Amino acid sequence: MALTEAAIRTMVDEWYRALDQHVDLATALRYLTDDGLEMRFPEATARGQAGFADWYKAVTNRFFDEVHTVTSVDITSLNGHHADAKVVVNWQARIWNPPAAKSQWLGFDAFQTWELTAGPTGSPQIKTYIVDSLAPMPGSALL
């Protein structure tokens, strides 16, 4: 089953909704291929689903009250079972750094490059996820 723009856009929205909800690991892994998976975040590069699992555990224990708002999905190539996209998402969250008395607000626009493949059921899955840059919102704490 070939990838479609509509399926990719739906998957992007579902992915970020899952991250906001801190879904269980098994649910999050459904959005990711294990074959050559590479995810480059500002703080780490995760390879394979096992690498993602380590990163996911760390961030779901560090960030809370997360809200991801997709601002654009530009599909730059779509060829059967493969697609490339530029994704921009506004990410806002709170973080607590012990022993601080209060949590801090974080707000960033994240500019990303994705490579997607068709999963076993034909649904889009992330193969490469690169955070190209983060632009802080006014008043945001630093990461």
Secondary structure, 3 states (H helix, E strand, C coil): CCCCHHHHHHHHHHHHHHHHHCCCHHHHHCCECCCCCEEECCCCEEEHHHHHHHHHHHHHCCEEEEEEEEEEEEEEEEECCEEEEEEEEEEEEEECCCCCCCCEEEEEEEEEEEEEEECCCCCEEEEEEEEEEEEECCCCCCC
